Amino acid sequence: MPDTRELSCRCGTMAWRVAPRSPGMLVICHCKDCQTAAQVLDAGAALDAAGGTTLFQTVPDRVQITRGAEHLALLRLSPKGLLRWHAGCCGTAIANTLPRPLLPFVGVVLPADETRFGKVRARVFTQSARYRLREHGAGMAGAAIMLRALSALIQGSRANPFFDKAGQPIRPARILTPQERSSATR
């Protein structure tokens, strides 16, 4: 049976996959940072109608870059912001990670109309949505992240396609200047 969780960038240069039956949760994030990142990466079309980014939150050892790894690029909206991994060839968002891999977590960015990862379990930061939405599932999403991370740590799951063995990002980050960030924020 073919893997139905293979994803690719807009131009087809990069591909990555999330292992079948990976533990995870589908979340739509409406925060200003996700919206700003989409603008910077010219991926505004990836946002849903309410300005939300669809994320499959799982553990990093379930994600694999399968083609074009040399095009993997890294963006930070500020020196202390999340690591926003994307395809350097065309700007397609791939995943968000914490700055250090101590907590095994990755939010794989999905197209807004993605259906292969289950149903949406949470909508968060809806105060930044383009129109009024009810937030739901934020507490459950946070608890699920911690449970998956704890399970991965207990099992010794250390593989992470975004960090080297020393815990450093495998690519240097482009950090937005305050002016760049301001011009991208809508």
Contacts in CASP RR format, 6 or more apart in sequence:
PFRMAT RR
TARGET T0000
AUTHOR 0000-0000-0000
METHOD contacts of the structure
MODEL  1
MPDTRELSCRCGTMAWRVAPRSPGMLVICHCKDCQTAAQVLDAGAALDAA
GGTTLFQTVPDRVQITRGAEHLALLRLSPKGLLRWHAGCCGTAIANTLPR
PLLPFVGVVLPADETRFGKVRARVFTQSARYRLREHGAGMAGAAIMLRAL
SALIQGSRANPFFDKAGQPIRPARILTPQERSSATR
3 17 0 8 1.000
3 20 0 8 1.000
4 20 0 8 1.000
4 116 0 8 1.000
5 17 0 8 1.000
5 18 0 8 1.000
5 19 0 8 1.000
5 20 0 8 1.000
5 22 0 8 1.000
5 116 0 8 1.000
5 117 0 8 1.000
6 15 0 8 1.000
6 16 0 8 1.000
6 17 0 8 1.000
6 66 0 8 1.000
7 15 0 8 1.000
7 16 0 8 1.000
7 17 0 8 1.000
7 18 0 8 1.000
7 94 0 8 1.000
7 108 0 8 1.000
7 110 0 8 1.000
8 14 0 8 1.000
8 15 0 8 1.000
8 16 0 8 1.000
8 67 0 8 1.000
9 15 0 8 1.000
9 71 0 8 1.000
9 87 0 8 1.000
9 89 0 8 1.000
9 90 0 8 1.000
9 91 0 8 1.000
9 92 0 8 1.000
9 94 0 8 1.000
10 87 0 8 1.000
10 90 0 8 1.000
10 91 0 8 1.000
10 92 0 8 1.000
11 87 0 8 1.000
11 89 0 8 1.000
11 90 0 8 1.000
11 92 0 8 1.000
12 89 0 8 1.000
12 90 0 8 1.000
13 67 0 8 1.000
13 68 0 8 1.000
13 71 0 8 1.000
13 87 0 8 1.000
13 89 0 8 1.000
13 90 0 8 1.000
14 65 0 8 1.000
14 67 0 8 1.000
14 68 0 8 1.000
14 69 0 8 1.000
14 71 0 8 1.000
14 72 0 8 1.000
14 87 0 8 1.000
14 88 0 8 1.000
14 89 0 8 1.000
14 92 0 8 1.000
14 94 0 8 1.000
15 65 0 8 1.000
15 66 0 8 1.000
15 67 0 8 1.000
15 68 0 8 1.000
16 63 0 8 1.000
16 64 0 8 1.000
16 65 0 8 1.000
16 66 0 8 1.000
16 94 0 8 1.000
16 108 0 8 1.000
16 161 0 8 1.000
17 63 0 8 1.000
17 64 0 8 1.000
17 66 0 8 1.000
18 56 0 8 1.000
18 58 0 8 1.000
18 62 0 8 1.000
18 63 0 8 1.000
18 108 0 8 1.000
18 117 0 8 1.000
19 62 0 8 1.000
19 63 0 8 1.000
19 64 0 8 1.000
22 56 0 8 1.000
22 58 0 8 1.000
22 59 0 8 1.000
22 62 0 8 1.000
23 58 0 8 1.000
23 59 0 8 1.000
23 62 0 8 1.000
23 148 0 8 1.000
23 151 0 8 1.000
24 56 0 8 1.000
24 57 0 8 1.000
24 58 0 8 1.000
24 144 0 8 1.000
24 148 0 8 1.000
25 56 0 8 1.000
25 57 0 8 1.000
25 58 0 8 1.000
25 121 0 8 1.000
25 122 0 8 1.000
25 140 0 8 1.000
25 141 0 8 1.000
25 144 0 8 1.000
25 145 0 8 1.000
26 54 0 8 1.000
26 55 0 8 1.000
26 56 0 8 1.000
26 57 0 8 1.000
26 110 0 8 1.000
26 117 0 8 1.000
26 118 0 8 1.000
26 119 0 8 1.000
26 120 0 8 1.000
26 121 0 8 1.000
26 122 0 8 1.000
27 54 0 8 1.000
27 55 0 8 1.000
27 56 0 8 1.000
27 57 0 8 1.000
27 120 0 8 1.000
27 121 0 8 1.000
27 122 0 8 1.000
27 123 0 8 1.000
27 124 0 8 1.000
27 141 0 8 1.000
28 48 0 8 1.000
28 50 0 8 1.000
28 52 0 8 1.000
28 53 0 8 1.000
28 54 0 8 1.000
28 55 0 8 1.000
28 120 0 8 1.000
28 122 0 8 1.000
28 123 0 8 1.000
28 124 0 8 1.000
29 52 0 8 1.000
29 53 0 8 1.000
29 55 0 8 1.000
29 124 0 8 1.000
29 125 0 8 1.000
30 50 0 8 1.000
30 51 0 8 1.000
30 52 0 8 1.000
30 53 0 8 1.000
30 123 0 8 1.000
30 124 0 8 1.000
30 125 0 8 1.000
30 126 0 8 1.000
30 127 0 8 1.000
30 128 0 8 1.000
30 129 0 8 1.000
30 133 0 8 1.000
31 124 0 8 1.000
31 125 0 8 1.000
31 128 0 8 1.000
32 125 0 8 1.000
32 128 0 8 1.000
32 185 0 8 1.000
33 77 0 8 1.000
33 81 0 8 1.000
33 82 0 8 1.000
34 47 0 8 1.000
34 52 0 8 1.000
34 53 0 8 1.000
34 125 0 8 1.000
35 47 0 8 1.000
35 51 0 8 1.000
35 52 0 8 1.000
35 53 0 8 1.000
35 128 0 8 1.000
35 185 0 8 1.000
35 186 0 8 1.000
36 77 0 8 1.000
36 181 0 8 1.000
36 184 0 8 1.000
36 185 0 8 1.000
36 186 0 8 1.000
37 43 0 8 1.000
37 53 0 8 1.000
37 75 0 8 1.000
37 77 0 8 1.000
37 84 0 8 1.000
37 93 0 8 1.000
38 44 0 8 1.000
38 46 0 8 1.000
38 47 0 8 1.000
38 53 0 8 1.000
38 93 0 8 1.000
39 184 0 8 1.000
39 185 0 8 1.000
39 186 0 8 1.000
40 75 0 8 1.000
40 77 0 8 1.000
40 176 0 8 1.000
40 180 0 8 1.000
40 184 0 8 1.000
41 75 0 8 1.000
41 84 0 8 1.000
41 86 0 8 1.000
41 91 0 8 1.000
41 92 0 8 1.000
41 93 0 8 1.000
42 91 0 8 1.000
43 86 0 8 1.000
43 91 0 8 1.000
43 92 0 8 1.000
43 93 0 8 1.000
46 53 0 8 1.000
46 92 0 8 1.000
46 93 0 8 1.000
46 109 0 8 1.000
46 111 0 8 1.000
46 112 0 8 1.000
47 53 0 8 1.000
47 112 0 8 1.000
48 54 0 8 1.000
48 112 0 8 1.000
49 130 0 8 1.000
50 126 0 8 1.000
50 129 0 8 1.000
50 130 0 8 1.000
50 131 0 8 1.000
50 133 0 8 1.000
51 129 0 8 1.000
51 130 0 8 1.000
52 112 0 8 1.000
52 129 0 8 1.000
53 93 0 8 1.000
53 109 0 8 1.000
54 109 0 8 1.000
54 110 0 8 1.000
54 111 0 8 1.000
54 112 0 8 1.000
54 114 0 8 1.000
54 120 0 8 1.000
55 96 0 8 1.000
55 107 0 8 1.000
55 108 0 8 1.000
55 109 0 8 1.000
55 110 0 8 1.000
56 107 0 8 1.000
56 108 0 8 1.000
56 110 0 8 1.000
56 117 0 8 1.000
57 105 0 8 1.000
57 106 0 8 1.000
57 107 0 8 1.000
57 108 0 8 1.000
57 141 0 8 1.000
57 144 0 8 1.000
57 145 0 8 1.000
57 148 0 8 1.000
58 106 0 8 1.000
58 107 0 8 1.000
58 108 0 8 1.000
58 148 0 8 1.000
59 104 0 8 1.000
59 105 0 8 1.000
59 106 0 8 1.000
59 148 0 8 1.000
59 149 0 8 1.000
59 151 0 8 1.000
59 152 0 8 1.000
59 157 0 8 1.000
60 97 0 8 1.000
60 101 0 8 1.000
60 104 0 8 1.000
60 105 0 8 1.000
60 106 0 8 1.000
60 159 0 8 1.000
60 160 0 8 1.000
60 161 0 8 1.000
60 162 0 8 1.000
60 163 0 8 1.000
61 104 0 8 1.000
61 152 0 8 1.000
61 157 0 8 1.000
61 158 0 8 1.000
61 159 0 8 1.000
61 160 0 8 1.000
62 106 0 8 1.000
63 95 0 8 1.000
63 106 0 8 1.000
63 108 0 8 1.000
63 161 0 8 1.000
64 161 0 8 1.000
65 72 0 8 1.000
65 161 0 8 1.000
71 87 0 8 1.000
71 88 0 8 1.000
71 89 0 8 1.000
72 85 0 8 1.000
72 86 0 8 1.000
72 87 0 8 1.000
72 88 0 8 1.000
72 94 0 8 1.000
72 162 0 8 1.000
72 170 0 8 1.000
72 171 0 8 1.000
73 85 0 8 1.000
73 86 0 8 1.000
73 87 0 8 1.000
73 88 0 8 1.000
73 91 0 8 1.000
73 171 0 8 1.000
73 174 0 8 1.000
74 83 0 8 1.000
74 84 0 8 1.000
74 85 0 8 1.000
74 86 0 8 1.000
74 169 0 8 1.000
74 171 0 8 1.000
74 172 0 8 1.000
74 173 0 8 1.000
74 174 0 8 1.000
75 83 0 8 1.000
75 84 0 8 1.000
75 85 0 8 1.000
75 86 0 8 1.000
75 173 0 8 1.000
75 174 0 8 1.000
75 176 0 8 1.000
76 82 0 8 1.000
76 83 0 8 1.000
76 84 0 8 1.000
76 173 0 8 1.000
76 174 0 8 1.000
76 175 0 8 1.000
76 176 0 8 1.000
77 84 0 8 1.000
77 175 0 8 1.000
77 176 0 8 1.000
77 181 0 8 1.000
78 175 0 8 1.000
78 176 0 8 1.000
78 181 0 8 1.000
79 175 0 8 1.000
80 99 0 8 1.000
81 99 0 8 1.000
82 96 0 8 1.000
82 97 0 8 1.000
82 98 0 8 1.000
82 99 0 8 1.000
83 96 0 8 1.000
83 97 0 8 1.000
83 98 0 8 1.000
83 99 0 8 1.000
83 162 0 8 1.000
83 169 0 8 1.000
83 173 0 8 1.000
84 93 0 8 1.000
84 96 0 8 1.000
85 93 0 8 1.000
85 94 0 8 1.000
85 95 0 8 1.000
85 96 0 8 1.000
85 97 0 8 1.000
85 162 0 8 1.000
85 171 0 8 1.000
86 92 0 8 1.000
86 93 0 8 1.000
86 94 0 8 1.000
87 94 0 8 1.000
93 109 0 8 1.000
94 108 0 8 1.000
94 109 0 8 1.000
95 106 0 8 1.000
95 107 0 8 1.000
95 108 0 8 1.000
95 109 0 8 1.000
95 162 0 8 1.000
96 106 0 8 1.000
96 107 0 8 1.000
96 109 0 8 1.000
97 105 0 8 1.000
97 106 0 8 1.000
97 107 0 8 1.000
97 160 0 8 1.000
97 162 0 8 1.000
97 163 0 8 1.000
98 105 0 8 1.000
100 167 0 8 1.000
101 160 0 8 1.000
101 162 0 8 1.000
101 163 0 8 1.000
101 167 0 8 1.000
103 145 0 8 1.000
103 149 0 8 1.000
104 148 0 8 1.000
104 149 0 8 1.000
104 152 0 8 1.000
104 153 0 8 1.000
104 157 0 8 1.000
104 158 0 8 1.000
104 160 0 8 1.000
105 145 0 8 1.000
105 148 0 8 1.000
105 149 0 8 1.000
106 160 0 8 1.000
106 162 0 8 1.000
110 117 0 8 1.000
121 137 0 8 1.000
121 140 0 8 1.000
121 141 0 8 1.000
122 136 0 8 1.000
122 137 0 8 1.000
122 138 0 8 1.000
122 139 0 8 1.000
122 140 0 8 1.000
122 141 0 8 1.000
123 133 0 8 1.000
123 134 0 8 1.000
123 135 0 8 1.000
123 136 0 8 1.000
123 137 0 8 1.000
124 135 0 8 1.000
124 137 0 8 1.000
124 138 0 8 1.000
124 141 0 8 1.000
125 135 0 8 1.000
126 132 0 8 1.000
126 133 0 8 1.000
126 134 0 8 1.000
126 135 0 8 1.000
127 135 0 8 1.000
160 167 0 8 1.000
161 170 0 8 1.000
162 169 0 8 1.000
162 170 0 8 1.000
163 169 0 8 1.000
163 170 0 8 1.000
164 170 0 8 1.000
176 184 0 8 1.000
END
